[in-house]
Each structure stands twice: as structure tokens, then as C-alpha cells.
């Protein structure tokens, strides 16, 4: 029984008024803390300027889970042994010395306006851990949820006009595309399912 000022309040062990109020304060602080953290996570605080000079205006990070191989797209290997090179013929691009596969003719025409990073890799054996490394730049840690590269760009540079700083198509299907330990305000803007497009 809980006794407060010698008055029976509820059944259970005897608890003094001070302990009862302390327990109530802890419960109230716990609820308030959760609400406060939720509000802080959703607030839209973007820095005026990070001091980092941006040279690129946009980044398109193409990640095709189970998609076509690099040697059949941006990195054909025409001089590699038959078992390693792609089945598609290489074609020249608008950049001297750079080749794409023959299925990428339109992209090859504008190759001088994009950057192809062929050196990005990871040392993880597990696909999921490797995916984490590719999206965040960090090895996975059970103690910390890292933000994706898009969320870091969003936090550092903010929006450009009406365009969101970080967009995913169709949805943020991977758990590693989120804002991690950054505020949810820096998470991706997901366009949602777009349906089928006839080509």
C-alpha cells in the first residue's frame, strides 16, 4: 500500500511522498524528453553556409541492387579475357579515351558533363555490410547509425531553390539511405512509386 501523508493511495509497498513525487517527475521527464527529441529530430535547421566551396551542382548516385554489371554499362573491359569482359560492345563517348557499353549511346553523348567513379569499392564480404559502406562511407557499427552521403550533403549544403537537396527514386528502400544520427530533416525526399513507363 502506498501511503502519502498517512493516507492510503493505492495498494503496494509503502512509498513516501518524496519518492512518489520523484517517480512522477521521472515519468513526466521521460515522456517530455521523448517528445522533445522527436521535435528536435524533425526541426528544419539548415546552416546558412558550411564554408565548403561546392564545385558540382548535382550528384546522381545510381545504385541498382541486382542491376546490370559495371562491364555492361559504364566500365566495359574490351581488353580483358573473354570470361571477364561484358557481352556488349564498347563505344566511344564524348570524352576521349572513355568508353561505355553499346546500350548507353545517349549517355555516352553527354559523358563530358558527368563524372564516372570507377574506383569505389569496399572490403566487406557480406552484401548488406558492403551496401552500408557504399551509402555511408563507413563500416557498419552496432553502436551508431551513420547518415547516408545524401543526408550529409543535405545537412552541409541545404536546398537549392525549391529543389530538395536529397531525393530518392522511388523510395528509400535501403535502411542506409536515411539520415542516421542527423536530424530527420536531412533525410531523403522520396518520390514514391511512379508506376510503369512505356518505352
C-alpha positions in Angstrom: 0.0 0.0 0.0 1.3 3.5 -0.9 1.0 5.9 2.0 1.2 9.6 1.3 0.6 11.9 4.3 -0.8 8.9 6.2 -3.4 8.5 3.5 -3.9 5.3 1.6 -3.5 5.9 -2.2 -3.0 2.6 -3.9 -2.1 -1.0 -2.9 1.6 -1.9 -2.9 4.7 -1.3 -0.9 5.0 1.8 1.3 6.4 4.8 -0.6 6.9 8.2 0.9 5.6 11.4 -0.6 9.1 12.5 -1.7 9.7 9.1 -3.5 6.2 9.2 -5.1 6.8 12.7 -6.5 10.3 11.8 -7.7 8.9 8.7 -9.5 6.2 11.0 -11.1 8.8 13.5 -12.1 10.9 10.8 -13.8 7.9 9.5 -15.6 7.0 13.0 -16.7 10.5 13.8 -17.7 10.7 10.6 -19.7 7.6 11.5 -21.7 8.7 15.0 -22.2 12.2 14.0 -23.2 10.8 11.7 -25.9 8.5 14.4 -27.3 11.4 16.9 -27.1 13.7 14.6 -29.0 11.1 13.9 -31.6 10.6 17.7 -32.2 14.4 18.2 -32.4 14.6 15.4 -34.9 12.0 17.0 -37.2 13.1 20.6 -37.0 14.4 22.1 -40.2 17.6 23.7 -39.2 19.9 24.2 -42.1 23.2 26.1 -42.0 23.5 29.3 -43.9 26.8 28.3 -45.3 29.1 25.4 -44.4 32.2 27.2 -45.7 32.8 24.3 -48.1 33.0 25.5 -51.7 30.8 23.4 -53.9 32.0 22.8 -57.4 29.4 20.2 -58.5 25.8 21.4 -58.8 24.2 18.0 -58.6 25.1 14.4 -57.9 23.2 11.3 -59.2 24.2 8.2 -57.3 22.9 5.3 -59.3 22.5 2.2 -57.1 20.9 -0.8 -58.8 20.6 -3.6 -56.4 20.9 -6.7 -58.5 21.1 -4.4 -61.6 23.3 -4.7 -64.6 27.0 -5.3 -64.2 29.6 -2.5 -64.5 31.2 -4.1 -67.5 27.9 -4.0 -69.3 27.4 -0.3 -68.6 29.9 2.3 -67.5 33.1 0.2 -67.4 33.4 -2.2 -70.4 36.6 -4.1 -70.4 37.4 -4.8 -74.1 40.9 -5.9 -73.4 40.1 -8.3 -70.5 39.9 -12.0 -71.1 36.6 -13.2 -72.5 35.3 -14.5 -69.2 35.7 -11.1 -67.5 34.6 -8.6 -70.2 31.0 -7.7 -70.9 29.0 -9.2 -73.7 28.2 -5.8 -75.1 30.5 -3.9 -77.4 32.2 -0.8 -76.1 31.5 2.6 -77.7 33.4 5.9 -77.5 32.0 8.7 -75.5 32.3 12.5 -75.8 35.4 12.1 -73.5 38.5 10.9 -75.4 39.6 7.5 -74.0 36.4 6.8 -72.1 34.1 4.0 -73.3 30.6 2.9 -72.3 28.7 -0.2 -73.4 26.8 0.0 -76.6 23.5 0.1 -74.7 24.4 3.5 -73.3 24.6 5.6 -76.6 22.7 8.6 -75.3 24.6 8.7 -72.0 27.9 8.4 -74.0 27.0 11.6 -75.8 26.9 13.7 -72.6 29.8 11.9 -70.8 31.8 15.2 -70.8 29.1 16.6 -68.4 29.3 13.8 -65.8 31.8 12.0 -63.6 32.1 8.3 -63.5 33.7 6.9 -60.4 35.2 3.5 -61.1 37.4 3.3 -58.0 34.7 3.0 -55.4 34.9 -0.3 -53.6 34.6 -2.0 -50.2 36.3 -4.8 -48.4 33.2 -6.4 -46.8 32.3 -10.0 -47.6 28.6 -9.6 -46.7 26.4 -7.7 -49.2 24.5 -5.9 -46.6 27.6 -4.6 -44.8 29.0 -3.6 -48.2 25.8 -1.7 -49.0 26.2 0.2 -45.8 29.8 1.1 -46.6 28.8 2.3 -50.1 25.9 4.5 -48.9 27.6 6.0 -45.8 31.3 5.7 -46.3 31.7 3.9 -43.0 31.9 0.3 -41.9 28.7 -0.7 -40.0 28.7 -0.3 -36.3 26.1 -1.7 -33.9 26.6 1.4 -31.7 26.0 4.1 -34.2 23.6 4.6 -37.2 25.6 6.6 -39.8 23.9 9.1 -42.2 23.9 8.4 -45.9 26.0 10.5 -48.2 22.8 12.2 -49.4 21.9 13.2 -45.9 25.4 14.6 -45.2 25.1 16.7 -48.4 21.6 17.8 -47.4 23.0 18.9 -44.0 26.0 20.7 -45.3 24.6 22.4 -48.4 20.8 22.6 -47.8 18.3 23.0 -50.6 18.9 24.9 -53.8 15.8 26.9 -54.6 12.7 24.8 -54.5 14.6 21.6 -55.2 15.1 19.3 -52.2 18.8 18.6 -51.5 18.4 14.8 -51.4 15.9 12.8 -53.5 15.5 9.0 -53.8 13.5 7.3 -56.5 11.1 5.6 -55.9 11.5 5.2 -52.1 14.3 4.9 -49.6 14.2 1.1 -49.8 17.5 0.7 -48.0 17.8 1.4 -44.3 21.2 3.0 -45.2 19.7 5.8 -47.2 18.4 7.7 -44.1 19.7 10.5 -42.0 21.3 8.3 -39.3 22.3 10.3 -36.3 21.5 13.6 -38.1 18.1 15.2 -37.8 15.3 13.6 -39.9 15.1 17.0 -41.6 18.2 15.9 -43.6 16.6 12.6 -44.7 15.7 11.9 -48.3 12.7 13.2 -50.2 11.1 10.0 -51.6 9.1 10.4 -54.8 7.2 7.2 -54.2 6.2 4.5 -56.7 6.0 6.1 -60.1 4.3 3.2 -61.9 5.4 1.8 -65.2 6.7 3.9 -68.1 6.3 2.6 -71.6 9.5 3.0 -73.7 
